[in-house]
Protein backbone atom coordinates (compact mmCIF):
# COMPACT_ATOMS: atom_id res chain seq x y z
CA UNK A 1 0.00 0.00 0.00
CA UNK A 2 1.38 3.39 -0.94
CA UNK A 3 1.49 6.47 1.27
CA UNK A 4 -1.45 8.09 -0.51
CA UNK A 5 -3.65 5.02 0.00
CA UNK A 6 -2.63 4.77 3.67
CA UNK A 7 -3.48 8.43 4.21
CA UNK A 8 -6.81 7.97 2.47
CA UNK A 9 -7.75 5.01 4.68
CA UNK A 10 -6.62 6.81 7.85
CA UNK A 11 -8.64 9.86 6.82
CA UNK A 12 -11.69 7.62 6.41
CA UNK A 13 -11.08 6.04 9.82
CA UNK A 14 -10.89 9.46 11.46
CA UNK A 15 -13.77 11.13 9.63
CA UNK A 16 -16.33 8.46 8.73
CA UNK A 17 -18.02 6.88 11.75
CA UNK A 18 -19.75 4.14 9.75
CA UNK A 19 -16.49 3.13 8.05
CA UNK A 20 -14.60 3.23 11.36
CA UNK A 21 -17.17 1.02 13.11
CA UNK A 22 -17.25 -1.37 10.18
CA UNK A 23 -13.45 -1.62 10.00
CA UNK A 24 -12.91 -2.22 13.71
CA UNK A 25 -15.80 -4.72 13.84
CA UNK A 26 -14.29 -6.82 11.06
CA UNK A 27 -10.87 -5.52 9.90
CA UNK A 28 -10.05 -8.54 7.70
CA UNK A 29 -13.19 -8.29 5.59
CA UNK A 30 -13.10 -4.49 5.23
CA UNK A 31 -9.34 -4.52 4.66
CA UNK A 32 -9.67 -7.16 1.95
CA UNK A 33 -12.40 -5.09 0.26
CA UNK A 34 -9.94 -2.20 0.20
CA UNK A 35 -7.26 -4.40 -1.33
CA UNK A 36 -4.98 -4.33 1.71
CA UNK A 37 -2.46 -7.04 2.45
CA UNK A 38 -2.67 -9.08 5.66
CA UNK A 39 0.24 -7.08 7.14
CA UNK A 40 -1.44 -3.77 6.29
CA UNK A 41 -4.72 -4.94 7.81
CA UNK A 42 -2.85 -6.02 10.94
CA UNK A 43 -1.08 -2.65 11.24
CA UNK A 44 -4.29 -0.65 10.87
CA UNK A 45 -6.29 -2.91 13.18
CA UNK A 46 -3.72 -2.37 15.94
CA UNK A 47 -4.83 1.24 16.23
CA UNK A 48 -6.62 1.64 19.55
CA UNK A 49 -10.33 2.11 18.83
CA UNK A 50 -10.90 4.50 21.78
CA UNK A 51 -7.98 6.68 20.68
CA UNK A 52 -9.20 6.77 17.09
CA UNK A 53 -12.70 7.70 18.29
CA UNK A 54 -11.28 10.40 20.57
CA UNK A 55 -9.22 11.88 17.74
CA UNK A 56 -12.15 11.67 15.33
CA UNK A 57 -14.39 13.54 17.78
CA UNK A 58 -11.73 16.20 18.35
CA UNK A 59 -11.61 16.77 14.58
CA UNK A 60 -15.39 17.20 14.50
CA UNK A 61 -15.32 19.65 17.42
CA UNK A 62 -12.67 21.66 15.60
CA UNK A 63 -14.83 21.73 12.47
CA UNK A 64 -17.86 22.78 14.51
CA UNK A 65 -15.89 25.64 16.05
CA UNK A 66 -14.68 26.82 12.64
CA UNK A 67 -18.16 26.62 11.11
CA UNK A 68 -19.69 28.58 13.97
CA UNK A 69 -17.18 31.35 13.17
CA UNK A 70 -17.99 31.27 9.46
CA UNK A 71 -21.76 31.18 10.08
CA UNK A 72 -21.92 33.25 13.30
CA UNK A 73 -25.45 34.61 13.03
CA UNK A 74 -26.81 31.19 12.12
CA UNK A 75 -25.02 29.64 15.10
CA UNK A 76 -26.55 32.21 17.44
CA UNK A 77 -30.05 31.94 15.95
CA UNK A 78 -30.08 28.13 16.08
CA UNK A 79 -28.43 27.83 19.49
CA UNK A 80 -28.10 24.16 20.48
CA UNK A 81 -29.73 23.09 17.21
CA UNK A 82 -26.62 24.34 15.38
CA UNK A 83 -24.51 21.67 17.11
CA UNK A 84 -27.17 18.98 16.65
CA UNK A 85 -27.45 19.74 12.93
CA UNK A 86 -23.68 19.79 12.60
CA UNK A 87 -23.30 16.27 14.06
CA UNK A 88 -25.85 15.01 11.50
CA UNK A 89 -24.13 16.87 8.68
CA UNK A 90 -20.61 15.77 9.68
CA UNK A 91 -21.56 12.17 8.92
CA UNK A 92 -22.54 13.07 5.36
CA UNK A 93 -19.81 15.47 4.17
CA UNK A 94 -16.05 15.48 4.55
CA UNK A 95 -14.32 18.66 3.34
CA UNK A 96 -11.30 18.32 1.07
CA UNK A 97 -8.86 20.52 -0.80
CA UNK A 98 -7.89 24.13 -0.38
CA UNK A 99 -10.38 26.58 1.13
CA UNK A 100 -12.00 23.54 2.67
CA UNK A 101 -13.35 25.41 5.70
CA UNK A 102 -15.25 27.89 3.53
CA UNK A 103 -16.54 25.05 1.30
CA UNK A 104 -17.49 23.12 4.43
CA UNK A 105 -19.48 26.11 5.73
CA UNK A 106 -21.20 26.56 2.35
CA UNK A 107 -22.15 22.87 2.25
CA UNK A 108 -23.31 22.97 5.89
CA UNK A 109 -25.47 26.00 5.11
CA UNK A 110 -27.06 24.06 2.24
CA UNK A 111 -27.67 21.15 4.62
CA UNK A 112 -29.36 23.47 7.14
CA UNK A 113 -31.58 25.02 4.45
CA UNK A 114 -32.74 21.58 3.25
CA UNK A 115 -33.24 20.36 6.82
CA UNK A 116 -35.14 23.51 7.82
CA UNK A 117 -37.54 23.02 4.92
CA UNK A 118 -38.08 19.33 5.69
CA UNK A 119 -38.20 19.56 9.48
CA UNK A 120 -39.78 23.00 9.87
CA UNK A 121 -36.94 24.43 11.98
CA UNK A 122 -37.67 27.50 14.06
CA UNK A 123 -37.48 30.41 13.77
CA UNK A 124 -39.37 30.46 10.49
CA UNK A 125 -36.85 32.86 8.91
CA UNK A 126 -33.80 30.66 9.62
CA UNK A 127 -33.40 29.49 6.02
CA UNK A 128 -33.15 33.12 4.85
CA UNK A 129 -30.49 33.88 7.44
CA UNK A 130 -28.51 30.77 6.49
CA UNK A 131 -28.78 31.56 2.76
CA UNK A 132 -27.61 35.12 3.49
CA UNK A 133 -24.49 33.93 5.30
CA UNK A 134 -23.90 31.32 2.60
CA UNK A 135 -24.20 34.01 -0.10
CA UNK A 136 -21.68 36.14 1.80
CA UNK A 137 -19.17 33.28 1.78
CA UNK A 138 -19.73 32.74 -1.94
CA UNK A 139 -19.37 36.48 -2.62
CA UNK A 140 -16.01 36.53 -0.87
CA UNK A 141 -14.72 34.26 -3.63
CA UNK A 142 -15.51 36.83 -6.34
CA UNK A 143 -12.45 38.26 -8.10
CA UNK A 144 -14.69 40.93 -9.55
CA UNK A 145 -18.38 41.16 -10.29
CA UNK A 146 -21.73 41.11 -8.54
CA UNK A 147 -23.75 38.68 -6.46
CA UNK A 148 -27.43 39.43 -5.90
CA UNK A 149 -29.80 37.46 -3.66
CA UNK A 150 -33.46 37.91 -2.74
CA UNK A 151 -34.88 37.00 0.66
CA UNK A 152 -38.38 36.78 2.14
CA UNK A 153 -37.27 38.35 5.43
CA UNK A 154 -35.16 41.42 6.25
CA UNK A 155 -31.87 39.55 6.75
CA UNK A 156 -30.17 42.65 8.18
CA UNK A 157 -32.65 42.61 11.10
CA UNK A 158 -32.57 38.88 11.84
CA UNK A 159 -29.63 39.08 14.21
CA UNK A 160 -31.85 40.63 16.87
CA UNK A 161 -32.97 37.14 17.84
CA UNK A 162 -36.66 38.01 17.58
CA UNK A 163 -38.59 35.03 16.35
CA UNK A 164 -41.66 36.94 15.09
CA UNK A 165 -40.22 39.18 12.41
CA UNK A 166 -42.76 39.80 9.63
CA UNK A 167 -41.83 38.90 6.05
CA UNK A 168 -40.42 41.77 4.04
CA UNK A 169 -38.98 41.28 0.55
CA UNK A 170 -35.26 42.05 0.85
CA UNK A 171 -32.39 42.23 -1.61
CA UNK A 172 -28.71 41.83 -0.76
CA UNK A 173 -25.98 42.81 -3.18
CA UNK A 174 -22.25 42.13 -2.97
CA UNK A 175 -19.74 43.52 -5.45
CA UNK A 176 -16.03 43.68 -6.04
CA UNK A 177 -14.80 46.02 -8.77
CA UNK A 178 -11.46 44.31 -9.36
CA UNK A 179 -9.33 41.50 -8.00
CA UNK A 180 -7.98 42.16 -4.50
CA UNK A 181 -10.23 45.20 -4.02
CA UNK A 182 -12.54 45.26 -1.00
CA UNK A 183 -15.83 43.41 -1.13
CA UNK A 184 -18.77 45.83 -0.89
CA UNK A 185 -22.21 44.94 0.37
CA UNK A 186 -25.64 46.43 0.83
CA UNK A 187 -29.03 45.14 2.02
CA UNK A 188 -32.32 46.87 1.19
CA UNK A 189 -35.82 45.89 2.23
CA UNK A 190 -38.63 46.75 -0.15
CA UNK A 191 -42.07 48.05 0.80
C-alpha positions as CSV (number, residue, x, y, z in Angstrom):
1,X,0.0,0.0,0.0
2,X,1.4,3.4,-0.9
3,X,1.5,6.5,1.3
4,X,-1.4,8.1,-0.5
5,X,-3.6,5.0,0.0
6,X,-2.6,4.8,3.7
7,X,-3.5,8.4,4.2
8,X,-6.8,8.0,2.5
9,X,-7.7,5.0,4.7
10,X,-6.6,6.8,7.8
11,X,-8.6,9.9,6.8
12,X,-11.7,7.6,6.4
13,X,-11.1,6.0,9.8
14,X,-10.9,9.5,11.5
15,X,-13.8,11.1,9.6
16,X,-16.3,8.5,8.7
17,X,-18.0,6.9,11.8
18,X,-19.7,4.1,9.8
19,X,-16.5,3.1,8.0
20,X,-14.6,3.2,11.4
21,X,-17.2,1.0,13.1
22,X,-17.2,-1.4,10.2
23,X,-13.4,-1.6,10.0
24,X,-12.9,-2.2,13.7
25,X,-15.8,-4.7,13.8
26,X,-14.3,-6.8,11.1
27,X,-10.9,-5.5,9.9
28,X,-10.0,-8.5,7.7
29,X,-13.2,-8.3,5.6
30,X,-13.1,-4.5,5.2
31,X,-9.3,-4.5,4.7
32,X,-9.7,-7.2,2.0
33,X,-12.4,-5.1,0.3
34,X,-9.9,-2.2,0.2
35,X,-7.3,-4.4,-1.3
36,X,-5.0,-4.3,1.7
37,X,-2.5,-7.0,2.4
38,X,-2.7,-9.1,5.7
39,X,0.2,-7.1,7.1
40,X,-1.4,-3.8,6.3
41,X,-4.7,-4.9,7.8
42,X,-2.9,-6.0,10.9
43,X,-1.1,-2.7,11.2
44,X,-4.3,-0.7,10.9
45,X,-6.3,-2.9,13.2
46,X,-3.7,-2.4,15.9
47,X,-4.8,1.2,16.2
48,X,-6.6,1.6,19.5
49,X,-10.3,2.1,18.8
50,X,-10.9,4.5,21.8
51,X,-8.0,6.7,20.7
52,X,-9.2,6.8,17.1
53,X,-12.7,7.7,18.3
54,X,-11.3,10.4,20.6
55,X,-9.2,11.9,17.7
56,X,-12.2,11.7,15.3
57,X,-14.4,13.5,17.8
58,X,-11.7,16.2,18.4
59,X,-11.6,16.8,14.6
60,X,-15.4,17.2,14.5
61,X,-15.3,19.7,17.4
62,X,-12.7,21.7,15.6
63,X,-14.8,21.7,12.5
64,X,-17.9,22.8,14.5
65,X,-15.9,25.6,16.0
66,X,-14.7,26.8,12.6
67,X,-18.2,26.6,11.1
68,X,-19.7,28.6,14.0
69,X,-17.2,31.4,13.2
70,X,-18.0,31.3,9.5
71,X,-21.8,31.2,10.1
72,X,-21.9,33.2,13.3
73,X,-25.4,34.6,13.0
74,X,-26.8,31.2,12.1
75,X,-25.0,29.6,15.1
76,X,-26.6,32.2,17.4
77,X,-30.0,31.9,16.0
78,X,-30.1,28.1,16.1
79,X,-28.4,27.8,19.5
80,X,-28.1,24.2,20.5
81,X,-29.7,23.1,17.2
82,X,-26.6,24.3,15.4
83,X,-24.5,21.7,17.1
84,X,-27.2,19.0,16.6
85,X,-27.5,19.7,12.9
86,X,-23.7,19.8,12.6
87,X,-23.3,16.3,14.1
88,X,-25.8,15.0,11.5
89,X,-24.1,16.9,8.7
90,X,-20.6,15.8,9.7
91,X,-21.6,12.2,8.9
92,X,-22.5,13.1,5.4
93,X,-19.8,15.5,4.2
94,X,-16.0,15.5,4.5
95,X,-14.3,18.7,3.3
96,X,-11.3,18.3,1.1
97,X,-8.9,20.5,-0.8
98,X,-7.9,24.1,-0.4
99,X,-10.4,26.6,1.1
100,X,-12.0,23.5,2.7
101,X,-13.4,25.4,5.7
102,X,-15.3,27.9,3.5
103,X,-16.5,25.1,1.3
104,X,-17.5,23.1,4.4
105,X,-19.5,26.1,5.7
106,X,-21.2,26.6,2.4
107,X,-22.2,22.9,2.3
108,X,-23.3,23.0,5.9
109,X,-25.5,26.0,5.1
110,X,-27.1,24.1,2.2
111,X,-27.7,21.1,4.6
112,X,-29.4,23.5,7.1
113,X,-31.6,25.0,4.4
114,X,-32.7,21.6,3.3
115,X,-33.2,20.4,6.8
116,X,-35.1,23.5,7.8
117,X,-37.5,23.0,4.9
118,X,-38.1,19.3,5.7
119,X,-38.2,19.6,9.5
120,X,-39.8,23.0,9.9
121,X,-36.9,24.4,12.0
122,X,-37.7,27.5,14.1
123,X,-37.5,30.4,13.8
124,X,-39.4,30.5,10.5
125,X,-36.9,32.9,8.9
126,X,-33.8,30.7,9.6
127,X,-33.4,29.5,6.0
128,X,-33.2,33.1,4.9
129,X,-30.5,33.9,7.4
130,X,-28.5,30.8,6.5
131,X,-28.8,31.6,2.8
132,X,-27.6,35.1,3.5
133,X,-24.5,33.9,5.3
134,X,-23.9,31.3,2.6
135,X,-24.2,34.0,-0.1
136,X,-21.7,36.1,1.8
137,X,-19.2,33.3,1.8
138,X,-19.7,32.7,-1.9
139,X,-19.4,36.5,-2.6
140,X,-16.0,36.5,-0.9
141,X,-14.7,34.3,-3.6
142,X,-15.5,36.8,-6.3
143,X,-12.4,38.3,-8.1
144,X,-14.7,40.9,-9.6
145,X,-18.4,41.2,-10.3
146,X,-21.7,41.1,-8.5
147,X,-23.7,38.7,-6.5
148,X,-27.4,39.4,-5.9
149,X,-29.8,37.5,-3.7
150,X,-33.5,37.9,-2.7
151,X,-34.9,37.0,0.7
152,X,-38.4,36.8,2.1
153,X,-37.3,38.4,5.4
154,X,-35.2,41.4,6.2
155,X,-31.9,39.6,6.7
156,X,-30.2,42.6,8.2
157,X,-32.6,42.6,11.1
158,X,-32.6,38.9,11.8
159,X,-29.6,39.1,14.2
160,X,-31.8,40.6,16.9
161,X,-33.0,37.1,17.8
162,X,-36.7,38.0,17.6
163,X,-38.6,35.0,16.3
164,X,-41.7,36.9,15.1
165,X,-40.2,39.2,12.4
166,X,-42.8,39.8,9.6
167,X,-41.8,38.9,6.1
168,X,-40.4,41.8,4.0
169,X,-39.0,41.3,0.5
170,X,-35.3,42.1,0.9
171,X,-32.4,42.2,-1.6
172,X,-28.7,41.8,-0.8
173,X,-26.0,42.8,-3.2
174,X,-22.3,42.1,-3.0
175,X,-19.7,43.5,-5.4
176,X,-16.0,43.7,-6.0
177,X,-14.8,46.0,-8.8
178,X,-11.5,44.3,-9.4
179,X,-9.3,41.5,-8.0
180,X,-8.0,42.2,-4.5
181,X,-10.2,45.2,-4.0
182,X,-12.5,45.3,-1.0
183,X,-15.8,43.4,-1.1
184,X,-18.8,45.8,-0.9
185,X,-22.2,44.9,0.4
186,X,-25.6,46.4,0.8
187,X,-29.0,45.1,2.0
188,X,-32.3,46.9,1.2
189,X,-35.8,45.9,2.2
190,X,-38.6,46.7,-0.2
191,X,-42.1,48.1,0.8
